[in-house]
Amino acid sequence: MAALIRALQTFLRLGTGVAFSVLIAAVTIQVIGRGFVGSSPVWTEELSRFALLYLAAFGSGLALFTGDLVNVDLASESAPGAWPWRFRLLSAVLVLGFCALLIAPAARFTRIGTMQTSPAMGLPMNWVHGSVLLLLAALALAALLRVAGMLSGAADGRPEKSEGDIE
């Protein structure tokens, strides 16, 4: 399971890095265009929006692993006994359940995008709508791995610590 988690995290980190790089490039072109040329290419607005969608899609699964999603651990972790573990498990199960409920509608939404194109770039909108599907799938898989790790005893459900975390 640890290898699967590492592979998923690597994929999500790479995707986040690519989306962020595209966003930086698009915004840089906009700034240079507006600041030095007088206007920027119209497609940079669209591309920056699309990159933000993918940044959120890839980053959401990572945020669940690292604990960077909104959390109420101040209340849940101060509970006595095994209750903090139970709250973490319930939270992961709820995230998994909500994602599972939304994946089919998101797939339908993505399929609708094949009939549309973005105005400035001419990109099929299913590539853009697919970011929502990716977000839900990444978040669901991260939650599933957390639940499986907790139920198997391989993990306690606490977020991973980053190098910069303060104890």
N, C-alpha and C positions, 0 to 999 in steps of 0.2 A: 504494500500500500504506500510505503514511503516513496518508492520509485515513481509511482503514478502521481503522487502529489508533487514531487519535484518536476516531473515532466509537464504537468499542467501549469505549475508556476512559471517554468521556463517559457512555455508557449505564451502565457498571459503577459509576462514581462517583455518578451520580444514584440508582441502585438502592441502593447502600450508604448514601447519605445518607437516603433514605426509610426504609430498614429501621432505621437508627440512630435516626431521629426517632420512629418508632413505638415502638421499645424505650424510649427516654427517656420518652415519654408514658405508656406502660404502667407503667413503674416509678414514675414520679411519682404516678400515680393510686394505686398500691399503697401508697407511703409515706404519702401524705396520708390515705388511707383507714385504714391501720393506726395511724398516729400521732395523728390528730385525730378520726376518726369511730368507731374501734374495730374496724372490719373493712373490707376492700377487696373490690371486685367479684371474683367468682371467675374471670371471663374474663380478667383481667389477667395471671394466671399463664400461661395458655395463649398469650396474645398475645405475652408477652415471650419465651417459648420459640420461637414461630414467627418472631418478628423476628430472634432470634439465628441461626436457620437461614438466613434470607435474607441476613443480614449476612455470614455465612460464604460463602454462595453467590456473592454479588456481589463480595465482597472477595478471593476466591481468584484470580480472573483478574487483578485489579489487582496483587495481591501477586506474581504471576509477572512482570509488566511491571517492577515497581519493585525486585524482588529481595528482597522481604520474606518470601518463603517460606523454609523451612529450607534452608540451602545449605551446601555444604562447599567454598566457594571458597578457603578458606585452603590446602587441599591442591591443588585443581585449578588454581588460578591461579598456583601456584608451579612448576608443571611447565614444562619447557623447550619452546622453539619453538612449534609450532602446536598442541601438546597442550591448552592451556587452551581454545582455540576448539573443538577436537574434543570435549572433555568437556562444554562448554556445549551443543553440538549434540546429543550423545548424551543429555544430560539432557532437553532439550526433546523429542526424539524419544520417549524413554521415557515422559514425562508424557503426550504425545499418544497413545501406544499404550495406556497404562493407561486413560486417559479413554475412548478409542474402544471398548475392551473392556467398559467398564462402562455406557456410554450405553444400550444396548438393555435390560439388566436394570433400569436406573433408570427407563426409560420404562415398562416392565412394572409396576414398583413404583408408579409414579405412576398408571397406569390402575387398579390395584387400589383406590387411594384413592377412586375415584368411588363405591364401594359403602359407604364409611364416612364418619362425621362426627365432628368433635371433640366431646368431651363437654360442655364449657362454652360454646363459641361456636356450635356447630352448623355449623361450616364444613366443606365437603366436604374430606376429607383429601387429595385429589389436589392441592389448592392447597399443602398442607404438604409432601407427598411430592415435589412439583415442584421444591422447593428443591434437592434432591439432583441432579435432572436439570439444573437451571440451573447448579449448581456445576460439574458435569462438562462441560457444554457451554461455559461461559465459560473454564474452564481449558484445554480442548481447543483452542478457538479462539485463545486467547493463545499456546499452545504451537505451534500451526500457523503463526501469523503470525511467531513467532520463528524457526521452522525455515525458512520461506520467505524471510524477511529475511536469514538467515545464508547460505542456499544461493545467493541472488541477489547477495550482496555488499552489500546495502543496510544491513545491520546486522552487528555482530560478536557478538551474543548476550549482551552485557553488560547488566545491568539499567540502567534509566534512573536518572539521579541526580535526587533531590529537592532542593528549595531548602535544606532543613535538613541535608543530608548533609555530613559532615566529611571532608575529603580527607586 
